């Protein structure tokens, strides 16, 4: 048999996106002498995913088959393992069925496995570029494509008289200003991460499930070493990161400098928060749970990222608190040197916005003014705080279920209530400060508060210097000619 790549595409009720995903595979130019087979895993589907996938397979001339799961309790992990066992056999099979001669030949012909999400699409030639990276060295276990989020088209492009208006809106291809803004922030965040990985040699601590080409031997090592029935495990909300850490015991994990994959972004505050909650909680669990029993050489890098988030949160909370108390007690003094970290942040975010693929002029302007980066950062800091506080709770939440429900509109955001509560709290504080102005600015109160203000400003100064040095370093790394 010819050598082949087999694509695993888990799809749970993905009738709106599966055709586009398969169209991307139909566009690929394969390496010479290599064939492509596609397995779509219709995972507990209640829609037309299976039928649309079969039709698309014929339309794009793909060698495609559909596996259907029933009562799969492990969601994406269970779907991926079902495809694996379909090719390599099920170690839990009570009858110990042996592969036929044809199945054995077929198994040995598989030189790479492509793991893809059903709402992702590979750019033309991406598969050949991933193959080139995987085959460049015998010790590479997986190569990930460079992701960027697809920008929704403007809603205003659709006429309200269009008889297909509701159908086009429901397709997810169109979005309003907020959805487009959220999408760009995620694009810029992803670009920053990819640029950092490339500057540090291209090694990655997570082979994203959106589009990664694996070496089958690396996946088989995980099965054999951990006595599993498939390489993927549901012990973590970030199954792709857990898998990557296990691969790294013996193999290298890299990002491709060329292969591009387009993925869907979270279009609203609520869905974004639920996705990031799942990612952050899964990451924290891997870092802190010794029972999982897996480590990564990138662990220090991830801890530094957690420390950066904690520093960002502390600086902002401390600054707001000190500024409020200083103004209320009439002890505030302006210094122009405070603009230094602001200027550095503006330069850094402007460069990142310019290096983000397919950026818009408005995105660069908002980045330079620090409006978009600051809002986006605060949302991530809220998630960071919630996850670490939740770590202290005895009740573990199902991150997959929460994200699925949010994406399907089964849960409601509390953003409006939160904004109203913050506004009311600020208004109450301002009223108290004005009403008690004479008392707060009295000499006795100023003398009592002054030592704490001095200590607070000193601590804030050191933290700000640390953050400024970190920004200078990141600006220095962005001089490299890497693309996101």
N, C-alpha and C positions, 0 to 999 in steps of 0.2 A: 504494500500500500504506500501511497505517497504520504509524506509528512503533512500533518494538518494542525490547524488551530481550531479549538472547539470553544464557542462562546456560550457562557451560562448567563441567562437573563431572567432573574426572578421577577415575576409580574403579578402583583396583587391588585386586581381591578384597575388595570392600566389601559383600558380600551381607547382613551384619548391620546395616549403617548406612544404606544407600542409600535405603531406603523412608522412613525418618524424615526424611532430608534433603529428599526430594521432597515429603513431607507438609507441610513448612514452606513450600515454594514454593506448594503448593496453597492455603495459608492466606492468601496475600498479597492485599492490596487494591491493584490496579494504578492508576497515575495515569490520569486520564480520557483515553480515546482511545489508550492505549498497550497493546500486546499483549506477551505473554511467550512465548518459545520456549525450550525446554530441550534441551541436547545433553549426554548422558552419554557420556563416553569410557571404555569398558570396556578398560582398559589391561592387556594381557597377562593377562587373567583366566583362572583355572582353576576358578572356582566359579560360582555362579548369579547373579552381579551383573547381567548383561545381562537375564536373564529377569525378575528381581525388579524391575528398573528399568522395563521395559516394562509389567509388571502395575501398578506404582504409578502410572505415567503415565496409564493408563486410569482407575484408581481415583480419582485426584485431578483428572482432567479437564485434564491438562497437554498442551500441544502439544509432545510429546517424541519425540526419536529417539536411537538409540544408535549410536555409532561404535565399532568394535572395532579396536584396534591389534594388529599382529602383529610380534614381534621388535623392539619399541620399546626401544632402548638408553638413551634419555634420560629414562625414568621420567615423572615428573609434567610436566616441561618438554616432552617429546616428545608427551605426550597433549594438553596445552593447544595446542601448535602444530598438532597434527592437526586439532583443531576449528577453529582459525583458518584453516588452508588449505582446509578444507571450504567455508568461506564466501567467502574472499577470493582463492582460487586459490593454486597452488603455483608460486613463481618458479623452482623447480628442475625443473619438468616439462619433459622433453626435447621433448615435442610442442607445447609452448607453447599449451595449450588455452585458448580464450577463454571467458569466462562467457557463458551464454545471456542473452537479454533479461530473462527472469524472474529469473535469478540477479543480474543487475546492479541491477534494481529492488529485489530483496530486500536486497542489500548496502547500498544507499543508505537503506533503511528502518530499518537498525539504528542506533539512537541511543545505545545503551549496551550494554556487555558485562559481565555479572556473572561473576566468577571465584569459584568456591566449592569447598571441600573436601567430599568425600562424607560425612564424619562431622560436618558442621556443620549447624545448623538456624537459619534466620532467625526472629526473633520476628514476629508479625503486624504489618503496616504497615511493617516494616523496609525493604522494597524501595522503597516510596513515599518514605520518608524519605531513603534513599540517592539516589534520583532527584532529589528536591528539592534536595539538596546539590550534585549534579553539575550541575544546570541553573541554579543560582543565579548562575553567572558563566561566561562563555565560555572563560576561561583555566584552568578546573579540569580536570585530566586524570584524576583518580581520587579516589574517596571510599570510605573504609574504615568498616565497621561497628565498633561497640564490642563487644569480645569478653568473654565471661565463661565460665568452665568449668562444665560440668554436674556437680553433686554426685551421686555414686552413692547409690542408696538403701541403707539398712542391710541387711546380710545377714540380720540377726536377724528381719527381717520375713517371711522365707520359712520355712515349716515344713519341717523335715527329712523329713517324711512326704509332702511335696508331690511328686507324680509328675513334675512339670516342674522339680524343684529344679536339676538339673544344667544343663538348658536355660536357665533364668533366670540362673544364675551365668555361663554362657558368653556370654550376650547382652551383658554389660558394664554392665548397668543397676544392678547391685548391687556393693557393695564393703564390705570390712571397715574398722575404725577407721583403719588406716594409709593405705589408699587414699583415704579421705575426708579425712584430714589432709593428704596430699600435694595433693589437689585444691584444698583451701582455700588452701594456700600459693601455688599457682600463680594462683589467683583474686586473691589480695591483691597479688601481684607485678604481674599484669596491670592491676589497678586503679590501683596507684601509677604505672605507666607512662602510662596513659590520662589520669589527672588531671594529670600533669606536661605532657603534650602540649597539653591543653586550656588550661591556665594560660598556656602560651606561644603561644597563638593558634590551636591546632588543626592546625598543619602537622605532617606526619609524615614521617620518613625511611624508613618501610617501610609499604607498602600490603599488609597480610597476605593470604595466599592463602586464608584461611578464608572471607572474604566481602568482596569489594571490587567496586565498580561503576566501570568504566573508560569513558572516552570513546574510541571507536574511532579517531578521528584521532590521539590521543596514542600509541596502540599502533602505528598505521601509520607515524608519524614514526620510531619506533625501528626498524621493519623497513627503511624507506627509507634512514635515515641510516647504519645499520650493515651494510647489504646482507645482511639475514637472510631466512630463509624463514618466520619467525614471530617474534613479539615476545619470547618467553621464551627464555632462554639457560641452559645448564648449566655455565657457567664458574665458578659459585660454588655453594656448598652452601646459600646463602640467595638463591634465584632471585628471590623477591619483593622483596628489598631491592635487588638489582641492577636489576631492572625499574623500581623506584621512582626510583632515582638517575638512570636514563636519561630517565624521564618528566620529572623536575624540571629538565632543561635548558631546557624551553620552557613547562612547565605547572605548576600548583599541585597538591599532593597533600595531602589533608585527611582528618581523621576526622569522622564524623558525630556531632553532639552527642546524637542521639536513637536512631538505628538500632541495634538489639541483635542480636547473633548468639551462639548458644550452641555451644560447641565442647567436644570431649572433652579431658580432661587426661591426662597420664601418670600411671598409677595406682601405680607402684612406683619405688623408688630407681633401679633399673637402667635402666628405659625413660626416666625423667626425665633421668638423666645422659647417655644417648646422644643424646637430643633436644637438650639444651643444649650438648653437645659440638659437634653439627652447627651449631647456630645461632652459637655463639661462634667456632668456627673459620672459618665463612663470613664473619662480620663482620670478624674480624681479617684475613682474606685481602683483603677489599674495602678495608680501611684501608691495607694495606701493599703490596699487589701493584700496581705501576704498569703492568703489562702489560695489566690489565683495562681501563684507560683510561677510567674513569668516576669522577666526583667528585660530592659532595653538599654543599649549603650547611649541612647538619646534621653535617658531618664533625667539627667542633670539639666538638659536643655528645656525639657517640659516643666521641671520645677522652677527654672528661671523665668519661664513664661508666667507661671502662677504667681511668683514673687513680683513680677512686673505689674500684674493686675492688682495685687494687694497694694503695691506702692502707689499706683495711679489712684486707687480708691482712697487711700490714706491722705495723699496730697490734696485731693479735692475736698474731702470732708473736713480736713484740718483747716484748709484755707477759708472755706465758707464759715466755719465756726469762729475762727480767729477774726476774720473780717467783720462778722456780725457783732461780736463782743466789742471789738475795737471801736466801731462806729457808734454803737449804743452807748459806750462809756466815754465818747469823745477823745479816744487815744489812737486814732488812725493817722498814719503818716505815709504819704506816697513816696515811692522810690522808683526812678526810671529803670533801675536794673531789673525790676520785675518783668519787664518786657522781653528779656533775653530768652527764657524758655518758651514764651509765646511765639517769638520770631522763629526759633528753631523748629517748633511744632508746625508752624505755617510752611516753612521751607520743606520739611520732611513730607508733609501730606500733599503738598503741591507736586513734588517729584513722584510720589506714589500714584497720584491721580493721573499724571502724564504717562506713567509706565503701565497703567491699567489698560488692557486691550479694549479697543473701541470705546474710549472715553468720550464724553460730551463736554463742550466748553463750560456749561453750567456746573458740571461736576468739579472741574478744575477750580473755578471761582469759589464754590462753596468749600472746597478743601483748603484753599489758600486763606479764606476767612475763618477757618476752623469751625464753621457751623455744623457741617455734616459729620466730620470726625468726632466732635465732642458729643453730639447726640448719640451717634452710634456707639461710642465708648461707654456712655452712661448706661445704655441698654445692656451691654456686655458686662458691665460692673454689677448691675442688678442681678444678672444671671449668676455671676461669680459668687456674689454674697449668698444668694438663695441656695446654691449647691453646697457651699461649705457649711452653711447653717443646717441644711438638710442632712449633711454627713453626721451631725450629732443626733439626728432623730433615729428612733428605732424602726420607723416605718419606711421601707424601701418602696419607691414608686416605680411603675413600669414605664420607662422612658419611651419605648416603642409605641405602646398603646396611647400614651399622651400625645405623641407627635402625630400618629395616624388620625386620632380624633380631631386634633386641631386643624389638620390639613383638609379634613372633610366637613369642617364647620360644625362638629358635634359639641364643641366647647366654646366658651365665650371669653373674650379678653376683658380684663379689668383695668385697661389703660385709662379709660375716661374717669372712672372712680378715683384712680390713683392721682391723675392730674388735678382733679378737683380738690382732693384731700391736701395735696402739696400747696396749691394756691391758697386754700383756706388757712393752712398752717402759717404760711408766709404772711398773710394778711393779719393774722392774730399776733404774730411776733412784732410786726411793724406797729400795730395799734398799741401794744403794751409798751414798746420803746418810746413812742410819742407821748403816751399818757404818763409814763413814769420818767420822763426826761430829766427832771430836776434831781430825782433820787439817783438815777443811773450815772449822772455826770458829777455827782457830789465827790468831794475829795476822799472821803472814807471808802467809797465803792471803788474809786480809781486806784487807790493804794492797795486795796485787797485784791483787785484783779490783775494789776500790773505785773507781778512776778510770774503768774501763770501765762500771761500774754507773751512775756519775754521768752520763757522756756518754749512755748508753742512756736513762736516765730523762728527760734534757733533750730528746732527739730524740722520745721517745714523747710528752712533754708538748706539743710543738709540733704533732705529727701529730694528737693528740687534740683540741687547740684547733681545728685546721682541720676535723676531722670534726664537732665540735660546732657550729661556725658553719654548716656545710653542713646539719646537721639542723635548726637554727633556721630557716634559709631555707626548707627543705622544709615545716616546720610552718607557716610564714607563708603559703606558697602554698596550703596546704590549707584556709585560711580561705575561699577562693573557693567560690562555690556551684555548682561543677561536680560532675557525678555520674559515677561510673565504670561 
